[in-house]
Amino acid sequence: MNRPMEQKTVWVTGGSSGLGYHTANALRDAGWTVIAGARSFQEPGDQDGIHRLPLNVREEESCAAFRKRAMEISPRIDALVQCAGVLVLGSCEETTIAEYRKVMDTNFLGMVRMNQEALPLMRKAGGGKIVLFSSINGLMGIPFQNAYTASKHAIEGYAEGLQMETRPFGIQICLIEPGDHRSGSQHTRGHAERMGPESPYAAAYASATAKIHHDETHGSDPEVLGRKVARMLDRKNIPFRKRIASPDQHLAVYLHKFLPARMNERILRGYYLHG
Ligand SMILES: NC(=O)c1ccc[n+]([C@@H]2O[C@H](COP(=O)([O-])OP(=O)(O)OC[C@H]3O[C@@H](n4cnc5c(N)ncnc54)[C@H](OP(=O)(O)O)[C@@H]3O)[C@@H](O)[C@H]2O)c1
């Protein structure tokens, strides 16, 4: 869909790869001015119709510099889409505090920092839309993905209060809850340093990480997700939660909500640890 709406501007964090990359492309195709940020965009520049700016969401100065440069490109911000995220696989016991800190600092506090850059601008402009990439792991835990799961649960709770506070200023919040997508991130993800063959969890860890890898490799198409997010942002009113997942992952979230905890645990242990 190409229509004259060049004046609308969106910032996309984590726009260098995976879901953020595809979402940025879909928004550009839909006519938005897209300003994408990532650490690997080392210098400001334009590519394929997208403005690329360096951004490290773990550093306040970097977030402020992104805002300043983005405002020079376009003085308005109509939407902020936050995709930047990292994942470290590991047992609860052996994932180090530094590894937990990195994941929380990127996935959760990174979003908080960028929201704090965007919110004053949106308030002054009388409104805006903020899309936060959560996950179905923001709704349910799975073994050995614990730091990530904790960060996505933090986002889910934070976003509820954020929406209540900002609705009077015309700001709409949406949590995107993707299931597994073939984003390519499975090739770059970190394993906790202590997860060696001597770990007491080694066998269970091998089984779970093989399942996680399989599910992502056979996951949904990230391009389709990007188009869904772009279509959604085009609407006057956006939903507070949007799950983009395969039918079996929708079912898993549904069961998690309604089944007793012990039954859920048996199902998920069976799936991840006895594959
Ligand atoms: N793929 C899935 O199946 C899936 C499922 C559910 C939720 N999600 C969520 O969707 C989002 C994107 O995931 P993905 O799978 O597309 O991952 P990805 O391909 O690894 O992309 C992650 C993006 O985050 C950026 N990033 C990481 N640390 C950053 C930092 N400190 N500052 C700025 N940017 C940073 C990366 O760019 P640089 O390295 O260049 O900085 C990259 O652009 C994440 O929030 C993830 O949790 C993904």
The ligand as an SDF file (V2000), in Angstrom:
LIG
                    3D

 48 52  0  0  0  0  0  0  0  0999 V2000
   12.2010  -14.1130   16.5640 N   0  0  0  0  0  0  0  0  0  0  0  0
   11.2470  -14.5570   17.3470 C   0  0  0  0  0  0  0  0  0  0  0  0
   10.7830  -15.6870   17.1860 O   0  0  0  0  0  0  0  0  0  0  0  0
   10.6730  -13.6750   18.4360 C   0  0  0  0  0  0  0  0  0  0  0  0
    9.6150  -14.1880   19.1890 C   0  0  0  0  0  0  0  0  0  0  0  0
    9.0760  -13.3920   20.1850 C   0  0  0  0  0  0  0  0  0  0  0  0
    9.5590  -12.1170   20.4200 C   0  0  0  0  0  0  0  0  0  0  0  0
   10.5870  -11.6480   19.6840 N   0  0  0  0  0  0  0  0  0  0  0  0
   11.0690  -10.2990   19.9850 C   0  0  0  0  0  0  0  0  0  0  0  0
   11.1960   -9.5440   18.7920 O   0  0  0  0  0  0  0  0  0  0  0  0
   12.2750   -8.6390   18.8910 C   0  0  0  0  0  0  0  0  0  0  0  0
   13.2460   -8.8790   17.7470 C   0  0  0  0  0  0  0  0  0  0  0  0
   13.7200  -10.2040   17.8410 O   0  0  0  0  0  0  0  0  0  0  0  0
   14.5120  -10.9140   16.6520 P   0  0  0  0  0  0  0  0  0  0  0  0
   14.2610  -12.3590   16.7710 O   0  0  0  0  0  0  0  0  0  0  0  0
   14.2100  -10.2210   15.3790 O   0  0  0  0  0  0  0  0  0  0  0  0
   15.9990  -10.6640   17.1360 O   0  0  0  0  0  0  0  0  0  0  0  0
   17.3280  -10.2540   16.3170 P   0  0  0  0  0  0  0  0  0  0  0  0
   17.2500  -10.6810   14.9000 O   0  0  0  0  0  0  0  0  0  0  0  0
   18.4520  -10.7500   17.1710 O   0  0  0  0  0  0  0  0  0  0  0  0
   17.2760   -8.6870   16.3650 O   0  0  0  0  0  0  0  0  0  0  0  0
   17.4930   -7.9900   17.5350 C   0  0  0  0  0  0  0  0  0  0  0  0
   17.6710   -6.5280   17.2000 C   0  0  0  0  0  0  0  0  0  0  0  0
   17.9170   -5.8330   18.4170 O   0  0  0  0  0  0  0  0  0  0  0  0
   19.0410   -5.0010   18.2190 C   0  0  0  0  0  0  0  0  0  0  0  0
   19.7190   -4.7800   19.4980 N   0  0  0  0  0  0  0  0  0  0  0  0
   20.1920   -5.6870   20.3770 C   0  0  0  0  0  0  0  0  0  0  0  0
   20.7860   -5.0750   21.4280 N   0  0  0  0  0  0  0  0  0  0  0  0
   20.6520   -3.7350   21.1940 C   0  0  0  0  0  0  0  0  0  0  0  0
   21.0510   -2.5730   21.9090 C   0  0  0  0  0  0  0  0  0  0  0  0
   21.7170   -2.6480   23.0740 N   0  0  0  0  0  0  0  0  0  0  0  0
   20.7520   -1.3710   21.3840 N   0  0  0  0  0  0  0  0  0  0  0  0
   20.0890   -1.2660   20.2080 C   0  0  0  0  0  0  0  0  0  0  0  0
   19.6790   -2.3280   19.4860 N   0  0  0  0  0  0  0  0  0  0  0  0
   19.9660   -3.5480   19.9830 C   0  0  0  0  0  0  0  0  0  0  0  0
   19.9150   -5.7410   17.2100 C   0  0  0  0  0  0  0  0  0  0  0  0
   20.7660   -4.8570   16.4870 O   0  0  0  0  0  0  0  0  0  0  0  0
   22.3270   -4.6350   16.7990 P   0  0  0  0  0  0  0  0  0  0  0  0
   22.8960   -5.9510   17.2040 O   0  0  0  0  0  0  0  0  0  0  0  0
   22.8380   -4.0990   15.5130 O   0  0  0  0  0  0  0  0  0  0  0  0
   22.3430   -3.6300   17.9060 O   0  0  0  0  0  0  0  0  0  0  0  0
   18.8500   -6.2730   16.2650 C   0  0  0  0  0  0  0  0  0  0  0  0
   18.4990   -5.2920   15.3250 O   0  0  0  0  0  0  0  0  0  0  0  0
   12.9280   -8.8890   20.2570 C   0  0  0  0  0  0  0  0  0  0  0  0
   12.4160   -7.9840   21.2060 O   0  0  0  0  0  0  0  0  0  0  0  0
   12.4710  -10.2970   20.5910 C   0  0  0  0  0  0  0  0  0  0  0  0
   12.4270  -10.5290   21.9680 O   0  0  0  0  0  0  0  0  0  0  0  0
   11.1740  -12.4010   18.6970 C   0  0  0  0  0  0  0  0  0  0  0  0
  1  2  1  0
  2  3  2  0
  2  4  1  0
  4  5  1  0
  4 48  2  0
  5  6  2  0
  6  7  1  0
  7  8  2  0
  8  9  1  0
  8 48  1  0
  9 10  1  0
  9 46  1  0
 10 11  1  0
 11 12  1  0
 11 44  1  0
 12 13  1  0
 13 14  1  0
 14 15  2  0
 14 16  1  0
 14 17  1  0
 17 18  1  0
 18 19  2  0
 18 20  1  0
 18 21  1  0
 21 22  1  0
 22 23  1  0
 23 24  1  0
 23 42  1  0
 24 25  1  0
 25 26  1  0
 25 36  1  0
 26 27  1  0
 26 35  1  0
 27 28  2  0
 28 29  1  0
 29 30  1  0
 29 35  2  0
 30 31  1  0
 30 32  2  0
 32 33  1  0
 33 34  2  0
 34 35  1  0
 36 37  1  0
 36 42  1  0
 37 38  1  0
 38 39  2  0
 38 40  1  0
 38 41  1  0
 42 43  1  0
 44 45  1  0
 44 46  1  0
 46 47  1  0
M  CHG  2   8   1  16  -1
M  END
$$$$
